Amino acid sequence: MSDDVRYPVRTASGRELTEQDVEQLADEFERDDVPARVVGRLGDVRRGRPSLTGRAAASPRVSFRTTDDLRARAEDRATREGKTVSQVAREALESYLDAG
């Protein structure tokens, strides 16, 4: 069992899970054998933000490396404007591409 699990682990209803329960659930998820009781509660195993495409599909991702300074500047701007760094980056990329 991983050392980063903090016990007691409880379900949403408050039932305490044993280490054996947690191991069994982890094994099921790793095998992609998600129990129906879990899928039913989650609705869908995939989690995350809504798609930006307007459809029930994953939004395309763009990933790139940057300097500490540029990241800090983006975080500052996002905080000032009440946005996320992702929103600021999307707006900057869109503006750059529209200008070209």
N, CA, C and O atoms as CSV, one atom per row, in Angstrom:
chain,resi,resn,atom,element,x,y,z
A,1,MET,N,N,0.859,-1.182,0.000
A,1,MET,CA,C,0.000,0.000,0.000
A,1,MET,C,C,0.894,1.229,0.000
A,1,MET,O,O,1.902,1.262,0.706
A,2,SER,N,N,0.540,2.225,-0.773
A,2,SER,CA,C,1.309,3.452,-0.865
A,2,SER,C,C,1.288,4.214,0.453
A,2,SER,O,O,0.280,4.241,1.160
A,3,ASP,N,N,2.416,4.828,0.763
A,3,ASP,CA,C,2.520,5.581,2.008
A,3,ASP,C,C,1.730,6.879,1.983
A,3,ASP,O,O,1.502,7.475,3.035
A,4,ASP,N,N,1.303,7.335,0.798
A,4,ASP,CA,C,0.610,8.622,0.731
A,4,ASP,C,C,-0.895,8.509,0.976
A,4,ASP,O,O,-1.585,9.528,0.952
A,5,VAL,N,N,-1.420,7.320,1.207
A,5,VAL,CA,C,-2.836,7.145,1.520
A,5,VAL,C,C,-3.036,7.441,2.994
A,5,VAL,O,O,-2.341,6.889,3.846
A,6,ARG,N,N,-3.978,8.304,3.288
A,6,ARG,CA,C,-4.271,8.657,4.672
A,6,ARG,C,C,-5.534,7.953,5.117
A,6,ARG,O,O,-6.584,8.073,4.484
A,7,TYR,N,N,-5.429,7.239,6.179
A,7,TYR,CA,C,-6.575,6.516,6.725
A,7,TYR,C,C,-7.138,7.272,7.896
A,7,TYR,O,O,-6.368,7.956,8.570
A,8,PRO,N,N,-8.413,7.207,8.195
A,8,PRO,CA,C,-9.371,6.372,7.474
A,8,PRO,C,C,-9.821,7.021,6.175
A,8,PRO,O,O,-9.936,8.243,6.082
A,9,VAL,N,N,-10.075,6.181,5.169
A,9,VAL,CA,C,-10.649,6.608,3.903
A,9,VAL,C,C,-12.137,6.327,4.003
A,9,VAL,O,O,-12.546,5.224,4.367
A,10,ARG,N,N,-12.942,7.326,3.678
A,10,ARG,CA,C,-14.389,7.173,3.792
A,10,ARG,C,C,-15.064,7.436,2.454
A,10,ARG,O,O,-14.587,8.225,1.639
A,11,THR,N,N,-16.183,6.756,2.251
A,11,THR,CA,C,-17.003,6.992,1.062
A,11,THR,C,C,-17.821,8.257,1.287
A,11,THR,O,O,-17.816,8.823,2.380
A,12,ALA,N,N,-18.519,8.693,0.253
A,12,ALA,CA,C,-19.365,9.883,0.373
A,12,ALA,C,C,-20.439,9.688,1.436
A,12,ALA,O,O,-20.875,10.650,2.067
A,13,SER,N,N,-20.866,8.440,1.634
A,13,SER,CA,C,-21.890,8.164,2.641
A,13,SER,C,C,-21.296,8.039,4.042
A,13,SER,O,O,-22.032,7.913,5.022
A,14,GLY,N,N,-19.962,8.075,4.139
A,14,GLY,CA,C,-19.323,8.008,5.447
A,14,GLY,C,C,-18.802,6.640,5.841
A,14,GLY,O,O,-18.195,6.492,6.901
A,15,ARG,N,N,-19.033,5.621,4.993
A,15,ARG,CA,C,-18.534,4.278,5.315
A,15,ARG,C,C,-17.016,4.265,5.243
A,15,ARG,O,O,-16.429,4.749,4.275
A,16,GLU,N,N,-16.393,3.721,6.251
A,16,GLU,CA,C,-14.938,3.641,6.290
A,16,GLU,C,C,-14.461,2.475,5.429
A,16,GLU,O,O,-14.923,1.345,5.588
A,17,LEU,N,N,-13.531,2.761,4.517
A,17,LEU,CA,C,-12.966,1.723,3.670
A,17,LEU,C,C,-11.739,1.141,4.340
A,17,LEU,O,O,-10.936,1.859,4.937
A,18,THR,N,N,-11.608,-0.152,4.236
A,18,THR,CA,C,-10.416,-0.807,4.766
A,18,THR,C,C,-9.309,-0.716,3.724
A,18,THR,O,O,-9.554,-0.357,2.572
A,19,GLU,N,N,-8.104,-1.042,4.135
A,19,GLU,CA,C,-6.987,-1.067,3.189
A,19,GLU,C,C,-7.285,-2.071,2.077
A,19,GLU,O,O,-6.934,-1.841,0.920
A,20,GLN,N,N,-7.932,-3.180,2.426
A,20,GLN,CA,C,-8.293,-4.193,1.427
A,20,GLN,C,C,-9.298,-3.620,0.419
A,20,GLN,O,O,-9.183,-3.883,-0.778
A,21,ASP,N,N,-10.275,-2.845,0.886
A,21,ASP,CA,C,-11.249,-2.212,-0.016
A,21,ASP,C,C,-10.534,-1.293,-1.005
A,21,ASP,O,O,-10.812,-1.318,-2.204
A,22,VAL,N,N,-9.618,-0.489,-0.492
A,22,VAL,CA,C,-8.895,0.469,-1.330
A,22,VAL,C,C,-8.049,-0.270,-2.362
A,22,VAL,O,O,-8.026,0.114,-3.531
A,23,GLU,N,N,-7.359,-1.322,-1.943
A,23,GLU,CA,C,-6.550,-2.120,-2.867
A,23,GLU,C,C,-7.410,-2.731,-3.967
A,23,GLU,O,O,-7.025,-2.724,-5.136
A,24,GLN,N,N,-8.585,-3.262,-3.589
A,24,GLN,CA,C,-9.479,-3.878,-4.566
A,24,GLN,C,C,-9.959,-2.843,-5.583
A,24,GLN,O,O,-9.964,-3.112,-6.784
A,25,LEU,N,N,-10.360,-1.668,-5.113
A,25,LEU,CA,C,-10.803,-0.617,-6.035
A,25,LEU,C,C,-9.673,-0.187,-6.959
A,25,LEU,O,O,-9.891,0.011,-8.154
A,26,ALA,N,N,-8.476,-0.043,-6.420
A,26,ALA,CA,C,-7.322,0.349,-7.241
A,26,ALA,C,C,-7.051,-0.701,-8.309
A,26,ALA,O,O,-6.794,-0.358,-9.463
A,27,ASP,N,N,-7.105,-1.968,-7.940
A,27,ASP,CA,C,-6.895,-3.045,-8.914
A,27,ASP,C,C,-7.947,-3.004,-10.012
A,27,ASP,O,O,-7.622,-3.189,-11.185
A,28,GLU,N,N,-9.205,-2.765,-9.648
A,28,GLU,CA,C,-10.280,-2.707,-10.636
A,28,GLU,C,C,-10.068,-1.545,-11.606
A,28,GLU,O,O,-10.270,-1.693,-12.811
A,29,PHE,N,N,-9.665,-0.405,-11.083
A,29,PHE,CA,C,-9.419,0.747,-11.956
A,29,PHE,C,C,-8.233,0.482,-12.882
A,29,PHE,O,O,-8.282,0.818,-14.065
A,30,GLU,N,N,-7.175,-0.117,-12.350
A,30,GLU,CA,C,-6.010,-0.414,-13.174
A,30,GLU,C,C,-6.336,-1.395,-14.292
A,30,GLU,O,O,-5.762,-1.304,-15.377
A,31,ARG,N,N,-7.242,-2.325,-14.045
A,31,ARG,CA,C,-7.658,-3.287,-15.067
A,31,ARG,C,C,-8.717,-2.699,-15.991
A,31,ARG,O,O,-9.177,-3.366,-16.918
A,32,ASP,N,N,-9.101,-1.455,-15.741
A,32,ASP,CA,C,-10.187,-0.814,-16.487
A,32,ASP,C,C,-11.475,-1.607,-16.321
A,32,ASP,O,O,-12.304,-1.682,-17.229
A,33,ASP,N,N,-11.619,-2.189,-15.152
A,33,ASP,CA,C,-12.789,-2.986,-14.811
A,33,ASP,C,C,-13.548,-2.235,-13.724
A,33,ASP,O,O,-13.718,-2.727,-12.608
A,34,VAL,N,N,-14.001,-1.032,-14.075
A,34,VAL,CA,C,-14.646,-0.171,-13.097
A,34,VAL,C,C,-16.000,-0.755,-12.719
A,34,VAL,O,O,-16.835,-1.000,-13.589
A,35,PRO,N,N,-16.224,-0.980,-11.431
A,35,PRO,CA,C,-17.490,-1.568,-11.010
A,35,PRO,C,C,-18.676,-0.684,-11.386
A,35,PRO,O,O,-18.581,0.543,-11.358
A,36,ALA,N,N,-19.789,-1.317,-11.737
A,36,ALA,CA,C,-20.987,-0.575,-12.129
A,36,ALA,C,C,-21.427,0.383,-11.043
A,36,ALA,O,O,-21.945,1.459,-11.343
A,37,ARG,N,N,-21.230,0.011,-9.772
A,37,ARG,CA,C,-21.644,0.896,-8.681
A,37,ARG,C,C,-20.841,2.189,-8.692
A,37,ARG,O,O,-21.345,3.234,-8.279
A,38,VAL,N,N,-19.604,2.132,-9.156
A,38,VAL,CA,C,-18.778,3.339,-9.219
A,38,VAL,C,C,-19.157,4.161,-10.431
A,38,VAL,O,O,-19.315,5.377,-10.327
A,39,VAL,N,N,-19.306,3.517,-11.589
A,39,VAL,CA,C,-19.679,4.230,-12.808
A,39,VAL,C,C,-21.011,4.920,-12.609
A,39,VAL,O,O,-21.192,6.063,-13.029
A,40,GLY,N,N,-21.941,4.235,-11.974
A,40,GLY,CA,C,-23.253,4.820,-11.724
A,40,GLY,C,C,-23.172,6.079,-10.893
A,40,GLY,O,O,-23.906,7.035,-11.143
A,41,ARG,N,N,-22.287,6.098,-9.902
A,41,ARG,CA,C,-22.158,7.277,-9.043
A,41,ARG,C,C,-21.428,8.407,-9.753
A,41,ARG,O,O,-21.740,9.580,-9.547
A,42,LEU,N,N,-20.467,8.060,-10.577
A,42,LEU,CA,C,-19.695,9.090,-11.270
A,42,LEU,C,C,-20.392,9.556,-12.539
A,42,LEU,O,O,-20.163,10.674,-13.002
A,43,GLY,N,N,-21.235,8.710,-13.096
A,43,GLY,CA,C,-21.874,9.036,-14.363
A,43,GLY,C,C,-20.956,8.709,-15.517
A,43,GLY,O,O,-21.404,8.205,-16.547
A,44,ASP,N,N,-19.702,8.983,-15.360
A,44,ASP,CA,C,-18.682,8.705,-16.360
A,44,ASP,C,C,-17.359,8.731,-15.628
A,44,ASP,O,O,-17.148,9.578,-14.760
A,45,VAL,N,N,-16.485,7.836,-15.957
A,45,VAL,CA,C,-15.206,7.772,-15.261
A,45,VAL,C,C,-14.328,8.957,-15.635
A,45,VAL,O,O,-13.548,9.430,-14.809
A,46,ARG,N,N,-14.443,9.442,-16.863
A,46,ARG,CA,C,-13.639,10.593,-17.267
A,46,ARG,C,C,-14.073,11.819,-16.497
A,46,ARG,O,O,-15.268,12.081,-16.355
A,47,ARG,N,N,-13.120,12.562,-16.005
A,47,ARG,CA,C,-13.402,13.750,-15.227
A,47,ARG,C,C,-12.693,14.927,-15.874
A,47,ARG,O,O,-11.881,14.751,-16.783
A,48,GLY,N,N,-12.997,16.098,-15.412
A,48,GLY,CA,C,-12.282,17.266,-15.898
A,48,GLY,C,C,-13.227,18.361,-16.328
A,48,GLY,O,O,-14.435,18.308,-16.098
A,49,ARG,N,N,-12.647,19.338,-16.950
A,49,ARG,CA,C,-13.415,20.495,-17.377
A,49,ARG,C,C,-14.231,20.179,-18.621
A,49,ARG,O,O,-13.909,19.250,-19.362
A,50,PRO,N,N,-15.295,20.960,-18.850
A,50,PRO,CA,C,-16.090,20.763,-20.071
A,50,PRO,C,C,-15.246,21.041,-21.311
A,50,PRO,O,O,-14.298,21.825,-21.271
A,51,SER,N,N,-15.598,20.401,-22.384
A,51,SER,CA,C,-14.881,20.573,-23.633
A,51,SER,C,C,-15.041,21.999,-24.157
A,51,SER,O,O,-16.102,22.608,-24.017
A,52,LEU,N,N,-13.990,22.512,-24.754
A,52,LEU,CA,C,-14.053,23.830,-25.394
A,52,LEU,C,C,-14.632,23.737,-26.802
A,52,LEU,O,O,-14.911,24.756,-27.432
A,53,THR,N,N,-14.811,22.509,-27.293
A,53,THR,CA,C,-15.292,22.320,-28.657
A,53,THR,C,C,-16.798,22.480,-28.777
A,53,THR,O,O,-17.317,22.604,-29.886
A,54,GLY,N,N,-17.513,22.480,-27.649
A,54,GLY,CA,C,-18.960,22.566,-27.690
A,54,GLY,C,C,-19.613,21.222,-27.919
A,54,GLY,O,O,-20.837,21.124,-28.003
A,55,ARG,N,N,-18.791,20.178,-28.022
A,55,ARG,CA,C,-19.307,18.822,-28.194
A,55,ARG,C,C,-18.850,17.997,-26.996
A,55,ARG,O,O,-18.028,18.439,-26.193
A,56,ALA,N,N,-19.383,16.828,-26.897
A,56,ALA,CA,C,-18.969,15.923,-25.819
A,56,ALA,C,C,-17.692,15.210,-26.266
A,56,ALA,O,O,-17.679,13.992,-26.448
A,57,ALA,N,N,-16.640,15.971,-26.437
A,57,ALA,CA,C,-15.361,15.421,-26.874
A,57,ALA,C,C,-14.251,16.164,-26.146
A,57,ALA,O,O,-14.431,17.301,-25.710
A,58,ALA,N,N,-13.130,15.523,-26.024
A,58,ALA,CA,C,-11.996,16.160,-25.366
A,58,ALA,C,C,-11.491,17.321,-26.221
A,58,ALA,O,O,-11.407,17.210,-27.444
A,59,SER,N,N,-11.161,18.419,-25.576
A,59,SER,CA,C,-10.594,19.559,-26.286
A,59,SER,C,C,-9.156,19.240,-26.684
A,59,SER,O,O,-8.426,18.611,-25.919
A,60,PRO,N,N,-8.748,19.669,-27.871
A,60,PRO,CA,C,-7.346,19.470,-28.248
A,60,PRO,C,C,-6.437,20.206,-27.265
A,60,PRO,O,O,-6.804,21.257,-26.739
A,61,ARG,N,N,-5.261,19.653,-27.023
A,61,ARG,CA,C,-4.321,20.266,-26.089
A,61,ARG,C,C,-3.090,20.755,-26.832
A,61,ARG,O,O,-2.652,20.154,-27.812
A,62,VAL,N,N,-2.546,21.852,-26.346
A,62,VAL,CA,C,-1.266,22.369,-26.814
A,62,VAL,C,C,-0.401,22.484,-25.567
A,62,VAL,O,O,-0.818,23.062,-24.564
A,63,SER,N,N,0.779,21.943,-25.633
A,63,SER,CA,C,1.663,21.966,-24.481
A,63,SER,C,C,3.022,22.480,-24.920
A,63,SER,O,O,3.535,22.079,-25.965
A,64,PHE,N,N,3.606,23.368,-24.125
A,64,PHE,CA,C,4.931,23.856,-24.454
A,64,PHE,C,C,5.656,24.282,-23.189
A,64,PHE,O,O,5.041,24.557,-22.159
A,65,ARG,N,N,6.963,24.328,-23.290
A,65,ARG,CA,C,7.786,24.730,-22.165
A,65,ARG,C,C,8.023,26.229,-22.221
A,65,ARG,O,O,7.974,26.837,-23.291
A,66,THR,N,N,8.279,26.819,-21.063
A,66,THR,CA,C,8.493,28.255,-20.989
A,66,THR,C,C,9.492,28.565,-19.887
A,66,THR,O,O,9.931,27.668,-19.168
A,67,THR,N,N,9.846,29.821,-19.757
A,67,THR,CA,C,10.753,30.236,-18.684
A,67,THR,C,C,9.955,30.484,-17.409
A,67,THR,O,O,8.740,30.672,-17.448
A,68,ASP,N,N,10.658,30.480,-16.282
A,68,ASP,CA,C,9.998,30.793,-15.004
A,68,ASP,C,C,9.382,32.186,-15.049
A,68,ASP,O,O,8.274,32.403,-14.558
A,69,ASP,N,N,10.117,33.133,-15.648
A,69,ASP,CA,C,9.635,34.515,-15.713
A,69,ASP,C,C,8.339,34.628,-16.517
A,69,ASP,O,O,7.395,35.295,-16.093
A,70,LEU,N,N,8.300,33.974,-17.680
A,70,LEU,CA,C,7.092,34.047,-18.511
A,70,LEU,C,C,5.913,33.389,-17.804
A,70,LEU,O,O,4.792,33.894,-17.860
A,71,ARG,N,N,6.162,32.277,-17.148
A,71,ARG,CA,C,5.079,31.617,-16.397
A,71,ARG,C,C,4.568,32.539,-15.286
A,71,ARG,O,O,3.359,32.662,-15.091
A,72,ALA,N,N,5.489,33.189,-14.556
A,72,ALA,CA,C,5.098,34.090,-13.465
A,72,ALA,C,C,4.298,35.274,-14.003
A,72,ALA,O,O,3.311,35.690,-13.395
A,73,ARG,N,N,4.727,35.815,-15.144
A,73,ARG,CA,C,4.005,36.935,-15.748
A,73,ARG,C,C,2.602,36.514,-16.169
A,73,ARG,O,O,1.647,37.269,-15.991
A,74,ALA,N,N,2.474,35.311,-16.725
A,74,ALA,CA,C,1.159,34.804,-17.133
A,74,ALA,C,C,0.271,34.598,-15.909
A,74,ALA,O,O,-0.917,34.920,-15.944
A,75,GLU,N,N,0.839,34.065,-14.830
A,75,GLU,CA,C,0.066,33.870,-13.596
A,75,GLU,C,C,-0.393,35.208,-13.023
A,75,GLU,O,O,-1.537,35.341,-12.587
A,76,ASP,N,N,0.499,36.200,-13.024
A,76,ASP,CA,C,0.142,37.540,-12.523
A,76,ASP,C,C,-1.002,38.129,-13.345
A,76,ASP,O,O,-1.967,38.660,-12.796
A,77,ARG,N,N,-0.881,38.029,-14.643
A,77,ARG,CA,C,-1.920,38.584,-15.532
A,77,ARG,C,C,-3.250,37.864,-15.311
A,77,ARG,O,O,-4.303,38.496,-15.226
A,78,ALA,N,N,-3.187,36.547,-15.222
A,78,ALA,CA,C,-4.400,35.766,-15.005
A,78,ALA,C,C,-5.064,36.156,-13.689
A,78,ALA,O,O,-6.285,36.297,-13.631
A,79,THR,N,N,-4.283,36.330,-12.650
A,79,THR,CA,C,-4.826,36.722,-11.345
A,79,THR,C,C,-5.480,38.094,-11.424
A,79,THR,O,O,-6.591,38.287,-10.929
A,80,ARG,N,N,-4.790,39.050,-12.045
A,80,ARG,CA,C,-5.342,40.410,-12.179
A,80,ARG,C,C,-6.665,40.423,-12.924
A,80,ARG,O,O,-7.569,41.191,-12.597
A,81,GLU,N,N,-6.768,39.550,-13.944
A,81,GLU,CA,C,-7.957,39.548,-14.791
A,81,GLU,C,C,-9.006,38.523,-14.358
A,81,GLU,O,O,-10.054,38.398,-14.991
A,82,GLY,N,N,-8.725,37.795,-13.286
A,82,GLY,CA,C,-9.677,36.787,-12.828
A,82,GLY,C,C,-9.830,35.635,-13.794
A,82,GLY,O,O,-10.924,35.100,-13.969
A,83,LYS,N,N,-8.738,35.257,-14.419
A,83,LYS,CA,C,-8.746,34.183,-15.411
A,83,LYS,C,C,-7.763,33.111,-14.990
A,83,LYS,O,O,-7.045,33.255,-14.000
A,84,THR,N,N,-7.743,32.029,-15.760
A,84,THR,CA,C,-6.735,30.999,-15.578
A,84,THR,C,C,-5.567,31.277,-16.519
A,84,THR,O,O,-5.702,32.033,-17.481
A,85,VAL,N,N,-4.436,30.669,-16.238
A,85,VAL,CA,C,-3.291,30.799,-17.141
A,85,VAL,C,C,-3.652,30.240,-18.515
A,85,VAL,O,O,-3.219,30.771,-19.538
A,86,SER,N,N,-4.438,29.178,-18.539
A,86,SER,CA,C,-4.866,28.605,-19.824
A,86,SER,C,C,-5.680,29.604,-20.633
A,86,SER,O,O,-5.495,29.716,-21.845
A,87,GLN,N,N,-6.580,30.333,-19.973
A,87,GLN,CA,C,-7.376,31.341,-20.692
A,87,GLN,C,C,-6.475,32.434,-21.252
A,87,GLN,O,O,-6.634,32.845,-22.401
A,88,VAL,N,N,-5.538,32.900,-20.449
A,88,VAL,CA,C,-4.610,33.940,-20.905
A,88,VAL,C,C,-3.791,33.436,-22.090
A,88,VAL,O,O,-3.603,34.161,-23.066
A,89,ALA,N,N,-3.305,32.201,-22.011
A,89,ALA,CA,C,-2.507,31.635,-23.104
A,89,ALA,C,C,-3.332,31.478,-24.376
A,89,ALA,O,O,-2.856,31.787,-25.468
A,90,ARG,N,N,-4.581,30.994,-24.237
A,90,ARG,CA,C,-5.446,30.857,-25.425
A,90,ARG,C,C,-5.687,32.205,-26.081
A,90,ARG,O,O,-5.614,32.338,-27.303
A,91,GLU,N,N,-5.980,33.222,-25.241
A,91,GLU,CA,C,-6.237,34.560,-25.791
A,91,GLU,C,C,-4.990,35.115,-26.485
A,91,GLU,O,O,-5.089,35.731,-27.546
A,92,ALA,N,N,-3.832,34.898,-25.889
A,92,ALA,CA,C,-2.579,35.402,-26.481
A,92,ALA,C,C,-2.296,34.709,-27.803
A,92,ALA,O,O,-1.909,35.363,-28.771
A,93,LEU,N,N,-2.484,33.405,-27.858
A,93,LEU,CA,C,-2.244,32.657,-29.090
A,93,LEU,C,C,-3.239,33.076,-30.180
A,93,LEU,O,O,-2.865,33.253,-31.339
A,94,GLU,N,N,-4.486,33.228,-29.798
A,94,GLU,CA,C,-5.500,33.658,-30.767
A,94,GLU,C,C,-5.175,35.045,-31.320
A,94,GLU,O,O,-5.278,35.274,-32.525
A,95,SER,N,N,-4.784,35.962,-30.448
A,95,SER,CA,C,-4.433,37.309,-30.862
A,95,SER,C,C,-3.230,37.299,-31.807
A,95,SER,O,O,-3.216,38.002,-32.818
A,96,TYR,N,N,-2.233,36.502,-31.466
A,96,TYR,CA,C,-1.030,36.382,-32.300
A,96,TYR,C,C,-1.375,35.841,-33.693
A,96,TYR,O,O,-0.917,36.365,-34.708
A,97,LEU,N,N,-2.188,34.789,-33.718
A,97,LEU,CA,C,-2.540,34.173,-35.009
A,97,LEU,C,C,-3.454,35.072,-35.831
A,97,LEU,O,O,-3.346,35.099,-37.057
A,98,ASP,N,N,-4.350,35.806,-35.182
A,98,ASP,CA,C,-5.224,36.717,-35.908
A,98,ASP,C,C,-4.443,37.880,-36.503
A,98,ASP,O,O,-4.832,38.412,-37.543
A,99,ALA,N,N,-3.349,38.285,-35.864
A,99,ALA,CA,C,-2.541,39.412,-36.341
A,99,ALA,C,C,-1.658,39.013,-37.524
A,99,ALA,O,O,-1.190,39.877,-38.265
A,100,GLY,N,N,-1.429,37.721,-37.703
A,100,GLY,CA,C,-0.501,37.252,-38.722
A,100,GLY,C,C,-1.141,37.058,-40.028
A,100,GLY,O,O,-0.478,36.663,-40.987
